[in-house]
Each structure stands twice: as structure tokens, then as C-alpha cells.
């Protein structure tokens, strides 16, 4: 990076050597993060990086191919959308100098078979309103799980347990049901927060320094920040079953399952990893616990060996640490796209 001493500009600019390493994918993560943040506000450095990427032996032909494919599709499949119109009203050929005004003003020009210039101003068409509150932006960035059916399912389970216990008169028999269900709910939330089948912006997010394991852990933390208080509070207000584990006994098993799914996901993908861990929990914990019957006392007696006692909780803690270490060792695998 070359330094700039002028007080009007940023403290540094991107040099050719850093741009070349960024284009080749060999720049350190901290350097790549700083570069991408810097080029958001510096057009000159953005041009340097763009030139380096286009000059790369691998990225240059790839970008040229993508551009040609996009232009070819634009000609073959005319369509209108907010912010751009590349075709005339009759849809039979390219429009010259088409302009759409409003939020996300766009000007698109197509000349011949291979040149296109597009200028976009205004709010854009990202699908996110430009003036969201800070809380709304945090929820949006937390991942698809906190904006979809998983959050509804979490609320239904927590409130449903309380309603069944007090409203339906089931009393303490509901606690073991919540106990064996709670650990897999964060697991499902994490599976729905990141990955090829969960996030519509997965490819874009993975290509940035903020993507990969960093983003996955951020969204996993958001899921746990919502599910842990909700499920623990629901368990705390349920009637206590005699001799059963406490309301927080599911926390270490839930953490271990979540980390196990993340670690396994580094090999087989997030959705498959979560499905495998969930199936193992069902086969090796829920099924044996329910072998004595689904009634409250019998289920609690069957489930207690998996939750109660310092030795059991220490085992779950050790499993969580082992999965975390494996996840750290496999962190680079999240820098690559999942396969369908």
C-alpha cells in the first residue's frame, strides 16, 4: 500500500503489489478486508484492483465469460425489472439509452452484440429499504433463520410448552418433552442461517473476507442469543419434575450439537451436517429416552441420564470443546462454495 499524507484523502491507497495478491487470492484476510472496505470510497484504488483482477490468468477469462453470458441472456430473454429496461416495449430487440426513474434510477445502453454500459444511482434495488433502523439492520444481517419459519417454530415450542403445562393441565410432564426438544432447535436455526440451500446471497457473502466461518459463527451466535433465553425461560416457568434435571440442563448438549453440526458441515455441507447430527440425537437420545413410554415420569426417567449430573455435563462440555477445535482446524473449508 502506498501512503498518502494529504489530510483530505484516506491514510493509504492500494498499490499494485497488493492488488495483484488480492486478485490471485493470496492476500492475508486482514489485508483483503481493508482493501474491500477502502475501495468502497476510493474510485482510483477500485480501478487498480479491477485492472489487476481482469489481468489475472484465471479471473480475467472467467469474468469475460460471465460478462458475455450475461449479455447473451439479456438479448435472448428480454424482461423488465425495477431499475432497468434493456428492451423496447415490444420486447423484440435492445433499447438504446433506456432510462427508468424512481428509487434506484438506472440508465442502460446496449449497442450491438457485446457492449453494454449501465449506471445506477439512488437507493438501488437490493430489496432492503434504504432507511432501516439499526435494530432492523441487525436482524436482517443475522441471517435467514431469524426472519423465517424457524423463529416462529421457536416461539411456538416455548409458548406451547407453557400452554400445555398450565392450560392443558399436563403439569410437570411437559418439562422432559422440552428437555429433549430444546437442543435441536438451535441446530435447526444454524442450518437455516448459512449455506447454499439457506441463504440467497450465499455465493456473494462467501466471496468476501467477512464470509465463510466468520459469518457462519456470527449467525450461529445470533441464533443462540435468541433460542437460549427463550427455551431456558420456558423451562424455568414449567413445574419442576421430581428428581429431574434443571431448566438449563440442555445448554451444554445444545452447544455440543450445534458445534458438531458446524464441524461436520465443513465436510458435507451445513444442511447435511445438521440433518446427520439431528438424526443421531433422535436415534441415540430421544428414542432410548422414550423407550419406557412417552408419559412424563417415564420420559423424564429415560432422559435424565443424558442431562443430569456433573459427569454427564462434563462429557457434553468436552464434546463441545473437541468440536470447536475441529471446526477451527477446518475453518478454511468454509472459504469454498458448497456443492449442491
C-alpha positions, 0 to 999 in steps of 0.5 A: 500500500502506498501512503498518502499524507494529504489530510483530505484523502484516506491514510493509504491507497492500494498499490499494485503489489497488493492488488495483484495478491488480492486478485490471485487470492493470496492476500492475508484476510486482514489485508483483503478486508481493508482493501474491500472496505477502502475501495468502497470510497476510493474510485482510483484504488477500485480501478487498480484492483479491477485492472489487476483482477481482469489481468489475472490468468484465471479471473480475467477469462472467467469474468469475460465469460460471465460478462458475455453470458450475461449479455447473451441472456439479456438479448435472448430473454428480454424482461423488465425489472425495477431499475432497468429496461434493456428492451423496447416495449415490444420486447423484440430487440435492445433499447438504446439509452433506456432510462427508468426513474424512481428509487434506484434510477438506472440508465442502460445502453446496449449497442450491438452484440457485446457492449453494454454500459449501465449506471445506477444511482439512488437507493438501488434495488437490493430489496432492503429499504434504504432507511432501516433502523439499526435494530432492523439492520441487525436482524436482517444481517443475522441471517435467514433463520431469524426472519423465517419459519424457524423463529416462529417454530421457536416461539411456538415450542416455548409458548406451547410448552407453557400452554400445555403445562398450565392450560392443558393441565399436563403439569410437570410432564411437559418439562422432559418433552422440552428437555429433549426438544430444546437442543435441536432447535438451535441446530435447526436455526444454524442450518437455516442461517448459512449455506447454499440451500439457506441463504440467497446471497450465499455465493456473494457473502462467501466471496468476501473476507467477512464470509465463510466461518466468520459469518457462519459463527456470527449467525450461529451466535445470533441464533443462540442469543435468541433460542437460549433465553427463550427455551431456558425461560420456558423451562424455568416457568414449567413445574419442576419434575421430581428428581429431574434435571434443571431448566438449563440442563440442555445448554451444554448438549445444545452447544455440543450439537450445534458445534458438531453440526458446524464441524461436520458441515465443513465436510458435507455441507451445513444442511447435511451436517445438521440433518446427520447430527439431528438424526443421531440425537433422535436415534441415540437420545430421544428414542432410548429416552422414550423407550419406557413410554412417552408419559412424563415420569417415564420420559423424564426417567429415560432422559435424565441420564443424558442431562443430569449430573456433573459427569454427564455435563462434563462429557457434553462440555468436552464434546463441545470443546473437541468440536470447536477445535475441529471446526477451527482446524477446518475453518478454511473449508468454509472459504469454498462454495458448497456443492449442491 
